[in-house]
Amino acid sequence: MTSIGTGYDLSVSTYSPDGRVFQVEYANKAVDNSGTAIGLRVKDGVVLAVEKLIQSKLLVQGANRRIQSADLHIGIASAGLLADGRHVVNRARDEAQAWRDIYRQPIPGKTIADRLGQYVSAYTLYSSVRPFGTSTIVATMTEKEQPSLYMIEPSGVYWGYRGCAVGKGKSVAKTEIEKLDLENMTVREAVNEITRM
């Protein structure tokens, strides 16, 4: 089988003969070409960091942030297309607010990751839309539950992590993360370690 599109990459709802969806693979390439985003879950919290690639000296500092908050207890770091990342963050804000309106408490980390994963996955199912060209790292911390860290891929698959990295420098960052003792590390120590990556 060929590994190039040859007509199978025209629609997100078309599988190639070897079972690949090329539009989702292209979305993954957009993530791999962006600045690195890192998340570390430690014993007393979660630390997020991003590498911001400056494309022009004329850009305003602080514009187009890649780390945003979706609720008082939810932080999201994105790698990939900025506009797609903002869209996913806005969806997370809507989900968190709807949960708070109904249940009068913060949305659990697993639930927000699941809902965002389903939303991102829906954009890989229909030919009228395209997959999101962003991977998002979702960090939550409430008083009642342990800190949690999830990464949602452009396909909609999400996993829980102790430490994760996406973007251009993900392989180097993952190697450094594997060396850390995250279960016994504090947030202050994690901030020092994440700045060295």
NUVEX-698575 format. One record per residue (C-alpha): residue number from 1; residue in three letters; chain; y, x, z. Coordinates in nm, 2 decimals, m for minus. Layout:
% residues N
<rec><resi>NUM</resi><resn>ALA</resn><chain>A</chain><py>Y</py><px>X</px><pz>Z</pz></rec>
...
END
This chain:
% residues 197
<rec><resi>1</resi><resn>MET</resn><chain>A</chain><py>0.00</py><px>0.00</px><pz>0.00</pz></rec>
<rec><resi>2</resi><resn>THR</resn><chain>A</chain><py>0.35</py><px>0.11</px><pz>m0.06</pz></rec>
<rec><resi>3</resi><resn>SER</resn><chain>A</chain><py>0.59</py><px>0.18</px><pz>0.22</pz></rec>
<rec><resi>4</resi><resn>ILE</resn><chain>A</chain><py>0.90</py><px>0.07</px><pz>0.03</pz></rec>
<rec><resi>5</resi><resn>GLY</resn><chain>A</chain><py>1.03</py><px>m0.28</px><pz>0.00</pz></rec>
<rec><resi>6</resi><resn>THR</resn><chain>A</chain><py>0.96</py><px>m0.36</px><pz>m0.37</pz></rec>
<rec><resi>7</resi><resn>GLY</resn><chain>A</chain><py>1.07</py><px>m0.72</px><pz>m0.34</pz></rec>
<rec><resi>8</resi><resn>TYR</resn><chain>A</chain><py>0.93</py><px>m0.78</px><pz>0.01</pz></rec>
<rec><resi>9</resi><resn>ASP</resn><chain>A</chain><py>1.26</py><px>m0.69</px><pz>0.18</pz></rec>
<rec><resi>10</resi><resn>LEU</resn><chain>A</chain><py>1.46</py><px>m0.97</px><pz>0.02</pz></rec>
<rec><resi>11</resi><resn>SER</resn><chain>A</chain><py>1.38</py><px>m1.22</px><pz>0.30</pz></rec>
<rec><resi>12</resi><resn>VAL</resn><chain>A</chain><py>1.32</py><px>m1.18</px><pz>0.66</pz></rec>
<rec><resi>13</resi><resn>SER</resn><chain>A</chain><py>1.05</py><px>m1.45</px><pz>0.64</pz></rec>
<rec><resi>14</resi><resn>THR</resn><chain>A</chain><py>0.84</py><px>m1.25</px><pz>0.39</pz></rec>
<rec><resi>15</resi><resn>TYR</resn><chain>A</chain><py>0.56</py><px>m1.02</px><pz>0.49</pz></rec>
<rec><resi>16</resi><resn>SER</resn><chain>A</chain><py>0.46</py><px>m0.72</px><pz>0.28</pz></rec>
<rec><resi>17</resi><resn>PRO</resn><chain>A</chain><py>0.09</py><px>m0.69</px><pz>0.18</pz></rec>
<rec><resi>18</resi><resn>ASP</resn><chain>A</chain><py>0.04</py><px>m0.45</px><pz>0.47</pz></rec>
<rec><resi>19</resi><resn>GLY</resn><chain>A</chain><py>0.19</py><px>m0.69</px><pz>0.72</pz></rec>
<rec><resi>20</resi><resn>ARG</resn><chain>A</chain><py>0.53</py><px>m0.54</px><pz>0.76</pz></rec>
<rec><resi>21</resi><resn>VAL</resn><chain>A</chain><py>0.87</py><px>m0.72</px><pz>0.78</pz></rec>
<rec><resi>22</resi><resn>PHE</resn><chain>A</chain><py>1.11</py><px>m0.48</px><pz>0.62</pz></rec>
<rec><resi>23</resi><resn>GLN</resn><chain>A</chain><py>1.43</py><px>m0.66</px><pz>0.74</pz></rec>
<rec><resi>24</resi><resn>VAL</resn><chain>A</chain><py>1.32</py><px>m0.60</px><pz>1.10</pz></rec>
<rec><resi>25</resi><resn>GLU</resn><chain>A</chain><py>1.25</py><px>m0.23</px><pz>1.02</pz></rec>
<rec><resi>26</resi><resn>TYR</resn><chain>A</chain><py>1.60</py><px>m0.20</px><pz>0.87</pz></rec>
<rec><resi>27</resi><resn>ALA</resn><chain>A</chain><py>1.75</py><px>m0.35</px><pz>1.19</pz></rec>
<rec><resi>28</resi><resn>ASN</resn><chain>A</chain><py>1.56</py><px>m0.08</px><pz>1.38</pz></rec>
<rec><resi>29</resi><resn>LYS</resn><chain>A</chain><py>1.72</py><px>0.19</px><pz>1.15</pz></rec>
<rec><resi>30</resi><resn>ALA</resn><chain>A</chain><py>2.06</py><px>0.06</px><pz>1.24</pz></rec>
<rec><resi>31</resi><resn>VAL</resn><chain>A</chain><py>1.98</py><px>0.11</px><pz>1.61</pz></rec>
<rec><resi>32</resi><resn>ASP</resn><chain>A</chain><py>1.84</py><px>0.46</px><pz>1.55</pz></rec>
<rec><resi>33</resi><resn>ASN</resn><chain>A</chain><py>2.16</py><px>0.56</px><pz>1.37</pz></rec>
<rec><resi>34</resi><resn>SER</resn><chain>A</chain><py>2.40</py><px>0.46</px><pz>1.66</pz></rec>
<rec><resi>35</resi><resn>GLY</resn><chain>A</chain><py>2.50</py><px>0.63</px><pz>1.98</pz></rec>
<rec><resi>36</resi><resn>THR</resn><chain>A</chain><py>2.24</py><px>0.66</px><pz>2.26</pz></rec>
<rec><resi>37</resi><resn>ALA</resn><chain>A</chain><py>2.22</py><px>0.40</px><pz>2.53</pz></rec>
<rec><resi>38</resi><resn>ILE</resn><chain>A</chain><py>2.03</py><px>0.48</px><pz>2.85</pz></rec>
<rec><resi>39</resi><resn>GLY</resn><chain>A</chain><py>1.92</py><px>0.27</px><pz>3.15</pz></rec>
<rec><resi>40</resi><resn>LEU</resn><chain>A</chain><py>1.77</py><px>0.39</px><pz>3.48</pz></rec>
<rec><resi>41</resi><resn>ARG</resn><chain>A</chain><py>1.62</py><px>0.16</px><pz>3.74</pz></rec>
<rec><resi>42</resi><resn>VAL</resn><chain>A</chain><py>1.62</py><px>0.33</px><pz>4.08</pz></rec>
<rec><resi>43</resi><resn>LYS</resn><chain>A</chain><py>1.54</py><px>0.22</px><pz>4.43</pz></rec>
<rec><resi>44</resi><resn>ASP</resn><chain>A</chain><py>1.88</py><px>0.07</px><pz>4.52</pz></rec>
<rec><resi>45</resi><resn>GLY</resn><chain>A</chain><py>2.02</py><px>m0.03</px><pz>4.18</pz></rec>
<rec><resi>46</resi><resn>VAL</resn><chain>A</chain><py>2.04</py><px>0.02</px><pz>3.80</pz></rec>
<rec><resi>47</resi><resn>VAL</resn><chain>A</chain><py>2.26</py><px>0.27</px><pz>3.61</pz></rec>
<rec><resi>48</resi><resn>LEU</resn><chain>A</chain><py>2.36</py><px>0.22</px><pz>3.24</pz></rec>
<rec><resi>49</resi><resn>ALA</resn><chain>A</chain><py>2.52</py><px>0.48</px><pz>3.02</pz></rec>
<rec><resi>50</resi><resn>VAL</resn><chain>A</chain><py>2.61</py><px>0.50</px><pz>2.65</pz></rec>
<rec><resi>51</resi><resn>GLU</resn><chain>A</chain><py>2.72</py><px>0.77</px><pz>2.42</pz></rec>
<rec><resi>52</resi><resn>LYS</resn><chain>A</chain><py>3.02</py><px>0.65</px><pz>2.22</pz></rec>
<rec><resi>53</resi><resn>LEU</resn><chain>A</chain><py>3.04</py><px>0.81</px><pz>1.88</pz></rec>
<rec><resi>54</resi><resn>ILE</resn><chain>A</chain><py>3.40</py><px>0.83</px><pz>1.76</pz></rec>
<rec><resi>55</resi><resn>GLN</resn><chain>A</chain><py>3.42</py><px>0.77</px><pz>1.39</pz></rec>
<rec><resi>56</resi><resn>SER</resn><chain>A</chain><py>3.80</py><px>0.81</px><pz>1.37</pz></rec>
<rec><resi>57</resi><resn>LYS</resn><chain>A</chain><py>4.08</py><px>0.98</px><pz>1.57</pz></rec>
<rec><resi>58</resi><resn>LEU</resn><chain>A</chain><py>4.28</py><px>0.66</px><pz>1.52</pz></rec>
<rec><resi>59</resi><resn>LEU</resn><chain>A</chain><py>4.06</py><px>0.44</px><pz>1.72</pz></rec>
<rec><resi>60</resi><resn>VAL</resn><chain>A</chain><py>4.20</py><px>0.31</px><pz>2.05</pz></rec>
<rec><resi>61</resi><resn>GLN</resn><chain>A</chain><py>4.02</py><px>0.45</px><pz>2.35</pz></rec>
<rec><resi>62</resi><resn>GLY</resn><chain>A</chain><py>3.83</py><px>0.18</px><pz>2.54</pz></rec>
<rec><resi>63</resi><resn>ALA</resn><chain>A</chain><py>3.80</py><px>m0.06</px><pz>2.24</pz></rec>
<rec><resi>64</resi><resn>ASN</resn><chain>A</chain><py>3.46</py><px>m0.18</px><pz>2.12</pz></rec>
<rec><resi>65</resi><resn>ARG</resn><chain>A</chain><py>3.28</py><px>m0.13</px><pz>2.46</pz></rec>
<rec><resi>66</resi><resn>ARG</resn><chain>A</chain><py>2.91</py><px>m0.10</px><pz>2.44</pz></rec>
<rec><resi>67</resi><resn>ILE</resn><chain>A</chain><py>2.85</py><px>m0.17</px><pz>2.81</pz></rec>
<rec><resi>68</resi><resn>GLN</resn><chain>A</chain><py>2.95</py><px>m0.52</px><pz>2.92</pz></rec>
<rec><resi>69</resi><resn>SER</resn><chain>A</chain><py>2.88</py><px>m0.77</px><pz>3.20</pz></rec>
<rec><resi>70</resi><resn>ALA</resn><chain>A</chain><py>2.72</py><px>m1.10</px><pz>3.13</pz></rec>
<rec><resi>71</resi><resn>ASP</resn><chain>A</chain><py>2.75</py><px>m1.23</px><pz>3.49</pz></rec>
<rec><resi>72</resi><resn>LEU</resn><chain>A</chain><py>2.83</py><px>m1.08</px><pz>3.83</pz></rec>
<rec><resi>73</resi><resn>HIS</resn><chain>A</chain><py>2.48</py><px>m0.94</px><pz>3.85</pz></rec>
<rec><resi>74</resi><resn>ILE</resn><chain>A</chain><py>2.40</py><px>m0.87</px><pz>3.48</pz></rec>
<rec><resi>75</resi><resn>GLY</resn><chain>A</chain><py>2.50</py><px>m0.56</px><pz>3.29</pz></rec>
<rec><resi>76</resi><resn>ILE</resn><chain>A</chain><py>2.42</py><px>m0.51</px><pz>2.92</pz></rec>
<rec><resi>77</resi><resn>ALA</resn><chain>A</chain><py>2.43</py><px>m0.19</px><pz>2.72</pz></rec>
<rec><resi>78</resi><resn>SER</resn><chain>A</chain><py>2.38</py><px>m0.21</px><pz>2.34</pz></rec>
<rec><resi>79</resi><resn>ALA</resn><chain>A</chain><py>2.29</py><px>0.04</px><pz>2.07</pz></rec>
<rec><resi>80</resi><resn>GLY</resn><chain>A</chain><py>2.33</py><px>m0.05</px><pz>1.70</pz></rec>
<rec><resi>81</resi><resn>LEU</resn><chain>A</chain><py>2.58</py><px>m0.28</px><pz>1.53</pz></rec>
<rec><resi>82</resi><resn>LEU</resn><chain>A</chain><py>2.87</py><px>m0.36</px><pz>1.77</pz></rec>
<rec><resi>83</resi><resn>ALA</resn><chain>A</chain><py>2.93</py><px>m0.71</px><pz>1.64</pz></rec>
<rec><resi>84</resi><resn>ASP</resn><chain>A</chain><py>2.56</py><px>m0.80</px><pz>1.69</pz></rec>
<rec><resi>85</resi><resn>GLY</resn><chain>A</chain><py>2.57</py><px>m0.65</px><pz>2.04</pz></rec>
<rec><resi>86</resi><resn>ARG</resn><chain>A</chain><py>2.87</py><px>m0.87</px><pz>2.12</pz></rec>
<rec><resi>87</resi><resn>HIS</resn><chain>A</chain><py>2.69</py><px>m1.18</px><pz>1.99</pz></rec>
<rec><resi>88</resi><resn>VAL</resn><chain>A</chain><py>2.39</py><px>m1.11</px><pz>2.21</pz></rec>
<rec><resi>89</resi><resn>VAL</resn><chain>A</chain><py>2.62</py><px>m1.05</px><pz>2.52</pz></rec>
<rec><resi>90</resi><resn>ASN</resn><chain>A</chain><py>2.80</py><px>m1.38</px><pz>2.45</pz></rec>
<rec><resi>91</resi><resn>ARG</resn><chain>A</chain><py>2.46</py><px>m1.56</px><pz>2.44</pz></rec>
<rec><resi>92</resi><resn>ALA</resn><chain>A</chain><py>2.36</py><px>m1.39</px><pz>2.77</pz></rec>
<rec><resi>93</resi><resn>ARG</resn><chain>A</chain><py>2.68</py><px>m1.52</px><pz>2.92</pz></rec>
<rec><resi>94</resi><resn>ASP</resn><chain>A</chain><py>2.61</py><px>m1.87</px><pz>2.80</pz></rec>
<rec><resi>95</resi><resn>GLU</resn><chain>A</chain><py>2.25</py><px>m1.86</px><pz>2.94</pz></rec>
<rec><resi>96</resi><resn>ALA</resn><chain>A</chain><py>2.37</py><px>m1.72</px><pz>3.27</pz></rec>
<rec><resi>97</resi><resn>GLN</resn><chain>A</chain><py>2.64</py><px>m1.99</px><pz>3.31</pz></rec>
<rec><resi>98</resi><resn>ALA</resn><chain>A</chain><py>2.40</py><px>m2.27</px><pz>3.21</pz></rec>
<rec><resi>99</resi><resn>TRP</resn><chain>A</chain><py>2.14</py><px>m2.15</px><pz>3.47</pz></rec>
<rec><resi>100</resi><resn>ARG</resn><chain>A</chain><py>2.41</py><px>m2.13</px><pz>3.74</pz></rec>
<rec><resi>101</resi><resn>ASP</resn><chain>A</chain><py>2.54</py><px>m2.48</px><pz>3.65</pz></rec>
<rec><resi>102</resi><resn>ILE</resn><chain>A</chain><py>2.19</py><px>m2.63</px><pz>3.69</pz></rec>
<rec><resi>103</resi><resn>TYR</resn><chain>A</chain><py>2.03</py><px>m2.43</px><pz>3.97</pz></rec>
<rec><resi>104</resi><resn>ARG</resn><chain>A</chain><py>2.34</py><px>m2.31</px><pz>4.16</pz></rec>
<rec><resi>105</resi><resn>GLN</resn><chain>A</chain><py>2.21</py><px>m1.95</px><pz>4.18</pz></rec>
<rec><resi>106</resi><resn>PRO</resn><chain>A</chain><py>2.21</py><px>m1.64</px><pz>3.96</pz></rec>
<rec><resi>107</resi><resn>ILE</resn><chain>A</chain><py>1.96</py><px>m1.63</px><pz>3.68</pz></rec>
<rec><resi>108</resi><resn>PRO</resn><chain>A</chain><py>1.66</py><px>m1.39</px><pz>3.75</pz></rec>
<rec><resi>109</resi><resn>GLY</resn><chain>A</chain><py>1.63</py><px>m1.07</px><pz>3.55</pz></rec>
<rec><resi>110</resi><resn>LYS</resn><chain>A</chain><py>1.30</py><px>m1.17</px><pz>3.39</pz></rec>
<rec><resi>111</resi><resn>THR</resn><chain>A</chain><py>1.43</py><px>m1.51</px><pz>3.29</pz></rec>
<rec><resi>112</resi><resn>ILE</resn><chain>A</chain><py>1.75</py><px>m1.37</px><pz>3.11</pz></rec>
<rec><resi>113</resi><resn>ALA</resn><chain>A</chain><py>1.54</py><px>m1.11</px><pz>2.93</pz></rec>
<rec><resi>114</resi><resn>ASP</resn><chain>A</chain><py>1.29</py><px>m1.38</px><pz>2.82</pz></rec>
<rec><resi>115</resi><resn>ARG</resn><chain>A</chain><py>1.56</py><px>m1.61</px><pz>2.69</pz></rec>
<rec><resi>116</resi><resn>LEU</resn><chain>A</chain><py>1.75</py><px>m1.34</px><pz>2.51</pz></rec>
<rec><resi>117</resi><resn>GLY</resn><chain>A</chain><py>1.42</py><px>m1.21</px><pz>2.36</pz></rec>
<rec><resi>118</resi><resn>GLN</resn><chain>A</chain><py>1.34</py><px>m1.56</px><pz>2.23</pz></rec>
<rec><resi>119</resi><resn>TYR</resn><chain>A</chain><py>1.69</py><px>m1.59</px><pz>2.09</pz></rec>
<rec><resi>120</resi><resn>VAL</resn><chain>A</chain><py>1.67</py><px>m1.26</px><pz>1.91</pz></rec>
<rec><resi>121</resi><resn>SER</resn><chain>A</chain><py>1.32</py><px>m1.34</px><pz>1.79</pz></rec>
<rec><resi>122</resi><resn>ALA</resn><chain>A</chain><py>1.44</py><px>m1.67</px><pz>1.63</pz></rec>
<rec><resi>123</resi><resn>TYR</resn><chain>A</chain><py>1.67</py><px>m1.46</px><pz>1.40</pz></rec>
<rec><resi>124</resi><resn>THR</resn><chain>A</chain><py>1.36</py><px>m1.29</px><pz>1.25</pz></rec>
<rec><resi>125</resi><resn>LEU</resn><chain>A</chain><py>1.19</py><px>m1.62</px><pz>1.15</pz></rec>
<rec><resi>126</resi><resn>TYR</resn><chain>A</chain><py>1.42</py><px>m1.79</px><pz>0.90</pz></rec>
<rec><resi>127</resi><resn>SER</resn><chain>A</chain><py>1.54</py><px>m1.67</px><pz>0.56</pz></rec>
<rec><resi>128</resi><resn>SER</resn><chain>A</chain><py>1.88</py><px>m1.82</px><pz>0.62</pz></rec>
<rec><resi>129</resi><resn>VAL</resn><chain>A</chain><py>1.97</py><px>m1.56</px><pz>0.90</pz></rec>
<rec><resi>130</resi><resn>ARG</resn><chain>A</chain><py>1.91</py><px>m1.19</px><pz>0.94</pz></rec>
<rec><resi>131</resi><resn>PRO</resn><chain>A</chain><py>1.77</py><px>m1.00</px><pz>1.24</pz></rec>
<rec><resi>132</resi><resn>PHE</resn><chain>A</chain><py>2.02</py><px>m0.85</px><pz>1.49</pz></rec>
<rec><resi>133</resi><resn>GLY</resn><chain>A</chain><py>2.08</py><px>m0.48</px><pz>1.42</pz></rec>
<rec><resi>134</resi><resn>THR</resn><chain>A</chain><py>2.10</py><px>m0.41</px><pz>1.79</pz></rec>
<rec><resi>135</resi><resn>SER</resn><chain>A</chain><py>1.88</py><px>m0.32</px><pz>2.09</pz></rec>
<rec><resi>136</resi><resn>THR</resn><chain>A</chain><py>2.01</py><px>m0.43</px><pz>2.42</pz></rec>
<rec><resi>137</resi><resn>ILE</resn><chain>A</chain><py>1.93</py><px>m0.29</px><pz>2.76</pz></rec>
<rec><resi>138</resi><resn>VAL</resn><chain>A</chain><py>1.97</py><px>m0.57</px><pz>3.03</pz></rec>
<rec><resi>139</resi><resn>ALA</resn><chain>A</chain><py>2.01</py><px>m0.46</px><pz>3.39</pz></rec>
<rec><resi>140</resi><resn>THR</resn><chain>A</chain><py>2.02</py><px>m0.71</px><pz>3.68</pz></rec>
<rec><resi>141</resi><resn>MET</resn><chain>A</chain><py>2.07</py><px>m0.67</px><pz>4.05</pz></rec>
<rec><resi>142</resi><resn>THR</resn><chain>A</chain><py>2.08</py><px>m0.95</px><pz>4.30</pz></rec>
<rec><resi>143</resi><resn>GLU</resn><chain>A</chain><py>2.05</py><px>m0.96</px><pz>4.68</pz></rec>
<rec><resi>144</resi><resn>LYS</resn><chain>A</chain><py>1.73</py><px>m1.16</px><pz>4.68</pz></rec>
<rec><resi>145</resi><resn>GLU</resn><chain>A</chain><py>1.53</py><px>m0.96</px><pz>4.41</pz></rec>
<rec><resi>146</resi><resn>GLN</resn><chain>A</chain><py>1.47</py><px>m0.60</px><pz>4.32</pz></rec>
<rec><resi>147</resi><resn>PRO</resn><chain>A</chain><py>1.68</py><px>m0.43</px><pz>4.06</pz></rec>
<rec><resi>148</resi><resn>SER</resn><chain>A</chain><py>1.54</py><px>m0.50</px><pz>3.71</pz></rec>
<rec><resi>149</resi><resn>LEU</resn><chain>A</chain><py>1.57</py><px>m0.33</px><pz>3.37</pz></rec>
<rec><resi>150</resi><resn>TYR</resn><chain>A</chain><py>1.46</py><px>m0.47</px><pz>3.04</pz></rec>
<rec><resi>151</resi><resn>MET</resn><chain>A</chain><py>1.51</py><px>m0.36</px><pz>2.68</pz></rec>
<rec><resi>152</resi><resn>ILE</resn><chain>A</chain><py>1.52</py><px>m0.61</px><pz>2.40</pz></rec>
<rec><resi>153</resi><resn>GLU</resn><chain>A</chain><py>1.43</py><px>m0.48</px><pz>2.05</pz></rec>
<rec><resi>154</resi><resn>PRO</resn><chain>A</chain><py>1.56</py><px>m0.62</px><pz>1.72</pz></rec>
<rec><resi>155</resi><resn>SER</resn><chain>A</chain><py>1.22</py><px>m0.80</px><pz>1.67</pz></rec>
<rec><resi>156</resi><resn>GLY</resn><chain>A</chain><py>1.28</py><px>m0.99</px><pz>2.00</pz></rec>
<rec><resi>157</resi><resn>VAL</resn><chain>A</chain><py>1.01</py><px>m0.80</px><pz>2.19</pz></rec>
<rec><resi>158</resi><resn>TYR</resn><chain>A</chain><py>1.12</py><px>m0.71</px><pz>2.54</pz></rec>
<rec><resi>159</resi><resn>TRP</resn><chain>A</chain><py>0.97</py><px>m0.48</px><pz>2.80</pz></rec>
<rec><resi>160</resi><resn>GLY</resn><chain>A</chain><py>1.05</py><px>m0.41</px><pz>3.16</pz></rec>
<rec><resi>161</resi><resn>TYR</resn><chain>A</chain><py>1.13</py><px>m0.04</px><pz>3.23</pz></rec>
<rec><resi>162</resi><resn>ARG</resn><chain>A</chain><py>1.20</py><px>0.21</px><pz>3.51</pz></rec>
<rec><resi>163</resi><resn>GLY</resn><chain>A</chain><py>1.40</py><px>0.41</px><pz>3.25</pz></rec>
<rec><resi>164</resi><resn>CYS</resn><chain>A</chain><py>1.46</py><px>0.36</px><pz>2.88</pz></rec>
<rec><resi>165</resi><resn>ALA</resn><chain>A</chain><py>1.67</py><px>0.50</px><pz>2.60</pz></rec>
<rec><resi>166</resi><resn>VAL</resn><chain>A</chain><py>1.76</py><px>0.38</px><pz>2.25</pz></rec>
<rec><resi>167</resi><resn>GLY</resn><chain>A</chain><py>1.98</py><px>0.52</px><pz>1.97</pz></rec>
<rec><resi>168</resi><resn>LYS</resn><chain>A</chain><py>2.01</py><px>0.85</px><pz>1.80</pz></rec>
<rec><resi>169</resi><resn>GLY</resn><chain>A</chain><py>1.92</py><px>1.07</px><pz>2.09</pz></rec>
<rec><resi>170</resi><resn>LYS</resn><chain>A</chain><py>1.64</py><px>0.85</px><pz>2.24</pz></rec>
<rec><resi>171</resi><resn>SER</resn><chain>A</chain><py>1.36</py><px>1.11</px><pz>2.21</pz></rec>
<rec><resi>172</resi><resn>VAL</resn><chain>A</chain><py>1.55</py><px>1.38</px><pz>2.40</pz></rec>
<rec><resi>173</resi><resn>ALA</resn><chain>A</chain><py>1.67</py><px>1.12</px><pz>2.66</pz></rec>
<rec><resi>174</resi><resn>LYS</resn><chain>A</chain><py>1.32</py><px>0.98</px><pz>2.71</pz></rec>
<rec><resi>175</resi><resn>THR</resn><chain>A</chain><py>1.18</py><px>1.34</px><pz>2.77</pz></rec>
<rec><resi>176</resi><resn>GLU</resn><chain>A</chain><py>1.45</py><px>1.39</px><pz>3.04</pz></rec>
<rec><resi>177</resi><resn>ILE</resn><chain>A</chain><py>1.39</py><px>1.05</px><pz>3.20</pz></rec>
<rec><resi>178</resi><resn>GLU</resn><chain>A</chain><py>1.01</py><px>1.12</px><pz>3.23</pz></rec>
<rec><resi>179</resi><resn>LYS</resn><chain>A</chain><py>1.09</py><px>1.42</px><pz>3.45</pz></rec>
<rec><resi>180</resi><resn>LEU</resn><chain>A</chain><py>1.29</py><px>1.21</px><pz>3.70</pz></rec>
<rec><resi>181</resi><resn>ASP</resn><chain>A</chain><py>1.15</py><px>1.06</px><pz>4.02</pz></rec>
<rec><resi>182</resi><resn>LEU</resn><chain>A</chain><py>1.31</py><px>0.72</px><pz>3.97</pz></rec>
<rec><resi>183</resi><resn>GLU</resn><chain>A</chain><py>1.14</py><px>0.54</px><pz>4.26</pz></rec>
<rec><resi>184</resi><resn>ASN</resn><chain>A</chain><py>1.29</py><px>0.77</px><pz>4.52</pz></rec>
<rec><resi>185</resi><resn>MET</resn><chain>A</chain><py>1.63</py><px>0.83</px><pz>4.35</pz></rec>
<rec><resi>186</resi><resn>THR</resn><chain>A</chain><py>1.95</py><px>0.66</px><pz>4.46</pz></rec>
<rec><resi>187</resi><resn>VAL</resn><chain>A</chain><py>2.22</py><px>0.53</px><pz>4.23</pz></rec>
<rec><resi>188</resi><resn>ARG</resn><chain>A</chain><py>2.45</py><px>0.82</px><pz>4.31</pz></rec>
<rec><resi>189</resi><resn>GLU</resn><chain>A</chain><py>2.18</py><px>1.07</px><pz>4.21</pz></rec>
<rec><resi>190</resi><resn>ALA</resn><chain>A</chain><py>2.10</py><px>0.87</px><pz>3.90</pz></rec>
<rec><resi>191</resi><resn>VAL</resn><chain>A</chain><py>2.46</py><px>0.88</px><pz>3.79</pz></rec>
<rec><resi>192</resi><resn>ASN</resn><chain>A</chain><py>2.46</py><px>1.26</px><pz>3.82</pz></rec>
<rec><resi>193</resi><resn>GLU</resn><chain>A</chain><py>2.13</py><px>1.28</px><pz>3.63</pz></rec>
<rec><resi>194</resi><resn>ILE</resn><chain>A</chain><py>2.24</py><px>1.05</px><pz>3.35</pz></rec>
<rec><resi>195</resi><resn>THR</resn><chain>A</chain><py>2.55</py><px>1.24</px><pz>3.28</pz></rec>
<rec><resi>196</resi><resn>ARG</resn><chain>A</chain><py>2.34</py><px>1.55</px><pz>3.21</pz></rec>
<rec><resi>197</resi><resn>MET</resn><chain>A</chain><py>2.13</py><px>1.38</px><pz>2.94</pz></rec>
END
